[in-house]
Amino acid sequence: MHALTDCLYVISSALLPPVVVALLVMLSWTLWLSGGFVRELLERHRVTAQLAAGLAAAGRGEPAEAVLNQLRLAQSGLPMRFSRPARSACGDDRALANVLTDLEHDIAASIARHSFITRVGPMLGLMGTLIPLGPALTGLANGNMQTMASNLVVAFTTTVIGVLISGLAYGMALARRTWYARDFSDLETLCQKLAVQRQ
């Protein structure tokens, strides 16, 4: 029995460096996504304004090219991502529907990245918390307070980093899900207006 528990102890101890590295990678990834989120937040007003302008142009019966030009002026966000492939699909309702479908898949993939980080971050943080507790308790039993203290620092630090990663990713996912749902709905309405014009 002791051999089995010793084996488990060795395995769990060996997992600590990969867990710490994975947490650092996740933190770097989250900070990189945060940079894009801040840029998107700063440009949100212009994106919303150009999307409204595109809807208004479609409502007035302007040509599809003029409507897409309004969307291109956003220079970011879903309107820009839609207008690029939609230029070659202006006269084809099915092609425009395919562009919308591809955009919907891109949105789902973007949100999935945030969901992955939201779930995996706390898992890694919990692993980074529990693994050093064994050596910390061993140090406490042997009267080695320095070993216990250093292991507890690692344990609490990994917990904080894991929760930080999850919180940032969850907040970005929530905001982007709201933005993209509204913008995608407006783009669907715009495509419907363009389709009515061609009938």
Backbone torsions as a table, in degrees:
resi	resn	phi	psi	omega
1	MET	NA	-40.8	178.7
2	HIS	-62.1	-36.3	179.8
3	ALA	-64.3	-38.8	179.4
4	LEU	-67.1	-45.5	179.8
5	THR	-65.9	-37.4	176.6
6	ASP	-64.1	-37.8	178.6
7	CYS	-64.6	-44.1	178.0
8	LEU	-63.2	-39.0	179.4
9	TYR	-63.5	-42.7	179.4
10	VAL	-64.4	-42.6	-179.6
11	ILE	-63.5	-47.2	-178.9
12	SER	-64.8	-38.4	178.1
13	SER	-65.7	-37.0	179.5
14	ALA	-68.8	-20.8	-179.7
15	LEU	-77.9	-17.2	-174.9
16	LEU	-61.1	-50.4	179.2
17	PRO	-58.7	-45.2	176.8
18	PRO	-61.9	-35.2	178.9
19	VAL	-65.2	-43.8	179.3
20	VAL	-63.9	-43.1	178.0
21	VAL	-62.6	-43.2	179.4
22	ALA	-62.7	-38.9	177.0
23	LEU	-63.3	-41.9	178.8
24	LEU	-65.0	-39.8	177.0
25	VAL	-63.9	-44.6	179.1
26	MET	-63.4	-39.0	178.1
27	LEU	-64.4	-43.4	178.2
28	SER	-62.3	-43.3	178.6
29	TRP	-62.0	-42.7	-179.8
30	THR	-65.4	-41.3	178.5
31	LEU	-65.7	-37.0	176.5
32	TRP	-64.0	-43.8	176.6
33	LEU	-64.6	-33.7	178.6
34	SER	-64.7	-36.2	176.6
35	GLY	-61.6	-44.9	176.8
36	GLY	-65.0	-35.4	179.5
37	PHE	-66.1	-43.8	179.4
38	VAL	-62.8	-42.4	177.6
39	ARG	-61.8	-42.5	179.2
40	GLU	-65.3	-37.3	178.2
41	LEU	-64.1	-42.7	180.0
42	LEU	-67.0	-30.4	-178.6
43	GLU	-94.2	3.2	-173.9
44	ARG	-61.8	-39.4	-178.5
45	HIS	-62.3	-43.8	-179.1
46	ARG	-67.3	-39.1	178.9
47	VAL	-61.1	-46.5	-179.5
48	THR	-63.4	-41.2	-178.7
49	ALA	-65.1	-42.9	-178.3
50	GLN	-71.8	-31.5	175.8
51	LEU	-66.8	-41.1	176.3
52	ALA	-64.7	-38.0	178.1
53	ALA	-65.9	-39.3	177.3
54	GLY	-64.7	-40.4	177.0
55	LEU	-63.8	-40.7	179.2
56	ALA	-65.3	-41.1	179.1
57	ALA	-64.3	-40.0	177.9
58	ALA	-66.8	-36.4	178.6
59	GLY	-66.9	-30.7	177.8
60	ARG	-79.5	-5.5	179.7
61	GLY	83.6	21.0	179.1
62	GLU	-70.3	156.9	-179.7
63	PRO	-59.4	155.6	-178.0
64	ALA	-59.7	-36.8	-179.5
65	GLU	-63.0	-38.8	178.3
66	ALA	-67.2	-38.3	178.3
67	VAL	-63.9	-44.6	-179.8
68	LEU	-67.4	-31.5	175.7
69	ASN	-62.2	-37.8	176.6
70	GLN	-62.4	-41.1	-180.0
71	LEU	-67.9	-37.0	-179.1
72	ARG	-65.2	-27.2	179.8
73	LEU	-65.9	-16.9	176.8
74	ALA	-65.0	-31.9	176.2
75	GLN	64.5	5.6	176.9
76	SER	-168.3	177.2	176.2
77	GLY	74.8	-173.1	-178.4
78	LEU	-63.1	-38.1	178.4
79	PRO	-57.5	-43.3	178.7
80	MET	-67.2	-42.2	-179.7
81	ARG	-67.1	-27.6	177.7
82	PHE	-80.4	-39.6	-172.4
83	SER	-68.3	-29.8	-177.9
84	ARG	-62.7	-58.1	179.2
85	PRO	-74.0	-20.9	-176.9
86	ALA	-72.9	-17.8	179.9
87	ARG	-60.1	-37.6	-179.0
88	SER	-87.1	1.6	-178.1
89	ALA	-122.8	20.8	-173.7
90	CYS	-59.6	-40.3	-174.1
91	GLY	-94.6	9.7	-174.4
92	ASP	-129.5	112.3	-178.4
93	ASP	-63.2	-39.0	-179.0
94	ARG	-66.4	-39.1	178.7
95	ALA	-65.9	-39.8	176.8
96	LEU	-63.7	-38.6	177.3
97	ALA	-63.4	-37.3	177.2
98	ASN	-66.2	-37.7	177.4
99	VAL	-63.0	-42.6	178.1
100	LEU	-63.4	-40.7	179.0
101	THR	-63.7	-43.9	177.8
102	ASP	-61.9	-39.5	178.9
103	LEU	-65.1	-38.4	178.1
104	GLU	-64.0	-38.9	176.7
105	HIS	-65.6	-39.1	177.2
106	ASP	-62.6	-41.0	178.5
107	ILE	-62.4	-45.3	-179.8
108	ALA	-61.1	-40.1	179.3
109	ALA	-66.3	-38.9	179.5
110	SER	-64.7	-45.0	179.1
111	ILE	-67.4	-34.4	179.7
112	ALA	-62.9	-35.6	177.4
113	ARG	-61.1	-44.4	178.5
114	HIS	-64.6	-41.0	179.7
115	SER	-63.2	-39.3	177.8
116	PHE	-60.6	-47.8	-179.4
117	ILE	-64.5	-40.6	-179.0
118	THR	-59.6	-36.9	-177.6
119	ARG	-85.8	-39.8	-173.8
120	VAL	-78.5	-32.6	-179.2
121	GLY	-54.6	-54.0	178.8
122	PRO	-64.7	-31.0	177.1
123	MET	-62.4	-46.9	178.5
124	LEU	-65.0	-38.8	177.5
125	GLY	-61.8	-40.6	178.7
126	LEU	-66.9	-41.9	176.8
127	MET	-61.5	-42.9	178.8
128	GLY	-66.2	-20.2	176.4
129	THR	-82.6	-44.6	-173.2
130	LEU	-76.7	-35.8	-175.8
131	ILE	-60.9	-46.4	-179.5
132	PRO	-73.1	-11.0	-178.5
133	LEU	-66.4	-32.0	177.3
134	GLY	-60.8	-55.7	176.3
135	PRO	-60.9	-32.6	179.3
136	ALA	-65.4	-43.8	178.4
137	LEU	-67.3	-35.7	176.6
138	THR	-64.2	-42.9	177.1
139	GLY	-63.2	-37.8	177.8
140	LEU	-64.7	-41.6	-179.9
141	ALA	-65.0	-33.7	-179.1
142	ASN	-87.6	-1.4	-178.5
143	GLY	78.2	13.5	180.0
144	ASN	-92.5	89.4	-175.7
145	MET	-69.8	-29.0	-179.7
146	GLN	-66.0	-42.7	177.5
147	THR	-63.5	-43.0	179.3
148	MET	-62.2	-45.4	-177.6
149	ALA	-64.2	-43.5	-178.2
150	SER	-65.5	-37.5	178.8
151	ASN	-70.6	-36.7	177.8
152	LEU	-68.2	-34.2	176.2
153	VAL	-61.5	-45.8	177.4
154	VAL	-60.4	-43.0	-177.3
155	ALA	-62.0	-49.2	-177.2
156	PHE	-71.7	-34.2	179.6
157	THR	-65.4	-44.7	-180.0
158	THR	-65.1	-34.2	176.3
159	THR	-62.1	-47.4	-178.8
160	VAL	-62.1	-44.6	-179.2
161	ILE	-64.1	-42.4	178.8
162	GLY	-61.7	-43.7	178.9
163	VAL	-67.8	-38.7	178.0
164	LEU	-61.2	-47.1	178.9
165	ILE	-58.5	-47.7	-178.2
166	SER	-63.9	-42.5	-179.5
167	GLY	-63.6	-44.6	178.6
168	LEU	-63.0	-46.0	-178.8
169	ALA	-64.6	-39.7	-179.8
170	TYR	-65.6	-44.1	179.0
171	GLY	-62.0	-44.0	178.7
172	MET	-65.2	-40.0	179.7
173	ALA	-64.2	-41.2	-179.1
174	LEU	-63.4	-46.6	-179.5
175	ALA	-66.0	-45.9	-178.1
176	ARG	-66.2	-36.9	178.4
177	ARG	-60.9	-41.3	178.8
178	THR	-67.1	-46.8	180.0
179	TRP	-60.7	-49.9	-173.8
180	TYR	-67.0	-35.5	178.6
181	ALA	-63.3	-42.9	179.9
182	ARG	-67.4	-45.8	-178.2
183	ASP	-66.6	-39.6	-179.4
184	PHE	-66.1	-38.6	176.3
185	SER	-61.9	-41.4	178.0
186	ASP	-65.4	-38.2	178.8
187	LEU	-66.9	-37.4	175.7
188	GLU	-62.7	-42.3	177.7
189	THR	-62.7	-41.2	178.8
190	LEU	-61.6	-43.1	179.3
191	CYS	-64.8	-36.9	177.4
192	GLN	-64.5	-39.9	178.1
193	LYS	-65.7	-40.3	177.5
194	LEU	-64.7	-37.4	179.0
195	ALA	-66.7	-37.5	178.0
196	VAL	-64.7	-37.9	179.9
197	GLN	-60.5	-35.9	-174.7
198	ARG	-81.7	-9.3	-178.8
199	GLN	-84.6	NA	NA
